[in-house]
Amino acid sequence: MRQRLAALVACVTVMTVTVRAADQQTLPDSVRSALQFFEGHDDLSIDEFLGRVRPSPIDAIERARVLGALPYGAIPPDAQALAKMSLGEEVLAYHGRRGVITFTIIRVTPAFIDLDNRAVIVVSANVLPLLNREEFAALVAHEIGHEYVWADYRRAENRHDHARIRELELRCDGIAVVTLRRLGLDAGRLIRAVEILTSYNKELRLDDNASDYVSLRDRRAFIRAVEQLHWADRQGAMRAHSGNGSAAGPPI
C-alpha cells in the first residue's frame, strides 16, 4: 500500500470548511459513508472508540520478517530529522505502537509517508524539510489509520475498487483527526500537510495515484466535519511532548 500524499510549502492556504448536516448531501458518497463511521459515538470517549476498532499489532516474528525484507537502504536520521519526527513518535505511543512500528528514511523522488506491512513507516527524505513537527505528526496519524482499515484496504486494492479506497483513505484521515484532538493538536495541520505534499508531487507529475483520493476540497470538508463531532468527555486533551514518550494511550 503506497501512501503518496503530496506538496509544495509555498503558497499553501488552509481553508476552514464548516459542514452542516444539509451540506453533507452535496458531498460524494465516499465522504458521507466515511463520516458515518465516526458519527453517533456521543456516548464514547475517543479512547473508548479507538479501543473498540483498533486491531492487534503484528507479532515480533512477522515484524522481523517485514524489516528483514525491506528492499531499500535506510538513511540514518540526523539530529534535525529526529527532532522533526519526535512528535510522530508520540503518535505511535498513543496508539500503543512505539517499538512495534518504526520509522525508516529513504531517498526517492516522490514525497510520501507510507505504512509498510504494519511494521515500518517509510518516509522519503524530501518530506522532512517540507513539514514542521505537527504536520509530520498529522501524517503519521493518518498512516496509523491504515492499521485500522488494513484488511479492507487490501481487498479494495485487489479488486481495483477505487471508490472503496477513497472511502478508506478518508477513514484514515478521520483516525488522524481524533488522534490529533486527543493529543491537543490542531486538525488543520493535517489539511496543510496533505496540501503541501500533494502540491509537491503534482509539480513533479508524480501524482499517479490521485484517483485513490477525493478532491482536496472534499477532503478538507471531511476533516472539518470529523473535527466538529462530539465525544464523551472522560479525559482531558493530552499535550504531546517530544522525546520522553510521556503520552499514554488506551490499552490494546
N, C-alpha and C positions, 0 to 999 in steps of 0.2 A: 504494500500500500504506500504509494509515493505521494507524500503531502508536499505540494509546492504552492503554498500560499505565496504572495508576492509583493514588489516595491519601491520606489524612489522616495527618499526622505524629503526632498524639496517639493514644495507646492502641494502638500497633503493637508486637506482641511477635514476635520472631523465634524460630521453633521449630526446633530441631535434630532432623532426622529421619534416622536411620540405616536404610538399605535393605539388608537381607540378600538373598541370592540367592532364598531361599524366599519372601520377602515380595514379590518382584517379580512373582510370578504373580498377585497381587491387584491390580496396577496396570492401568489401561486399556491397550489395545493401542497407542495412540499413544505412551504413555510408554515402554513396553517397546521399541517399534520405534525411537524416537528414541535410547534408551540404547544400542541395538545399534550405532548409527552411531559411537559413541565407544569401545565396548568392543573388546578384543582388539588393542590397539596397544602392548603392553608393549615391543615392540622399537623403538618410535619415541619421540623426544622430542616435546614439544609443538610446538616449532618445525618439526620434520620433518612432523608430522601436519598442521598448518595449511598448511604449504608445499605439500603434496600436493593439498589440496582448495580452496585459495584461487584465486578467479577472477582474470583480468587486470583491471586497473582500466579504467574508461571512458576514452576518449581525450579530448584537450583540446577538440576540436571539439564532441563530444557534451556535454561538461561545460558549455561556454559556452552551448550551446543550452538546456540544462536551466535554468541560472541565469538566462538571459535571459527564460525563460517563466514564472518563478515568479509566481503570481497575487497575492501578498501583500507588503506592505511590511515591511521588517525594522526592528526596534528596535535601535539601537546599544547594545552592552553597556557597562555602566559598569565601574569597577574591581572592584567586588564580584562582578559576574557573571563577569568574566574570570578572577578568582581561583577561583571555584566551578567553572568549566569547564576549568581548566588541566590537571587530571588526565585529563579526556576527550581533550584534545589528545595526551596521552601514549599513550592507547589507539590513536588514529589513527596515531601514529608507529610503534607496534609493528607494526601491520598494513600499514605502508607506504602509508598513506592521508593523511598530513599534507600539505596543499596540494592533494590530489585531492578529498577530501571536506571541506567547510567547515561551520560552524555558522551558522544563521540563527535569530534570536529573533523570535517574533511574539506579538501579544496576542490570544488567543482564550480562550473559557471553559473548554474541557476541558484537563486537564493531560496532556500527551503529549510524547513524543520520537519522531520519525519519520524514517527514511531515505527521502529523496525522490529517486527515479531514480538512485541510486548516486552522487549528486553533492553533496548537501547534507543535513545532519541538521537538521531543523526542530525547534526547542524552543519550546514555549509558555512565555511569560514567567512564568506561575504555578508552573512546575516548580522553578525555581531556589530560591525561598525554602523549598520543602518538603524539599529534599535537601541532604546535605553533599557534599563533593568526591568521596568514594569511592563514594557511592550514585549520584551523577550519572555518574561514570566507568563504573560497572557497567551502567547503562542504555545508555550509548554503546557498550559492548562488545556488548550484545545487538543494538543496531542494526547494528553492523558484521557481526554474524552473518547479517543479512539479505542481505548481499552474497554469502555463501556458498551461499544457497539461492534466489537471486533468480529464476531461470528456473522452478524447480519451484513457487515460491510463486505466481508469476503464472499458471501453468497451473492450479493449485488454485483460485485466485480465479475464473478464467474458468469453471471447472466448478462453482463454488459448493460445493467439496468441503471442508467444514469439518473433517472428520476429518483430512484431509491437512494443512490449515492448522494445526491444533493440533499435529500432529507436527513441522511445520517451525518453529513458534514455539518448541517445546522444543529443537530443534537450535540455534536462535539463543541460547537460554539456555545450552546446552552450550558453544557458542563463547565466550560471555561468561565462563563458569566457568573454562575453561582459560586464557583471556586474563588474568583476574584472578590466577589461580595463577601464571602466568608472570611477572606484574608484581609478585608478592609481596603481593597484596591478598586480603582475605577474601571468599570467595564469599557469605558471609552478607549482605554489602552489597547483592547483587543481590536476595536474598529480601526484605530490608527495603524497598528501593526499589520493588519490584513491589507490595508490600503498601501502601505509602504512596500510590502513585498510584492503585491500584485502589480504595482506600477513599475517596479524594478524589473520583473520578469517580462512584462509586456514591452518595455523598452528594448529588451534583448530578443524579443519574439520567442520567448521560452514559456509561453502560457498555453501549451498544448493540451493541458487538462482542464481548461476553463469550463468545459461542459459539465464538469463534476461539481460546479458551484452555481448557486443562484447569483443574480446580479448583485453588485456591491450595494445598490440602493435597497434591495430586498434583504440583504444580509444585515445591513445597518438596522433596518426596521425590526428584524427578528431579534437582534441583540438587545435593542432598546426595549422590546416587548418583554423579553425574559427578565431584564433588569428591573422592570416595574412589578413583577409578580410578588405576592406576599408569601411569607413563610412564618411558621410559628417561631416566636422569639424565645428560644430556650438557651440561647447563648449569645454573648456579645460578639461583635466583629473582632476578628483577630488581626493584629498588625504583624505581617511577616517581617522577620529580621534576617539580614544576611549573615551567613557564616555559622551561626551557632545551632541551627536546626531546632529552634525552640517551638516552631509551630506544630501543634499536635492535632491530628485529625481523628475521626471516628475509627473505632476498631474495624478491622477487616474480618 
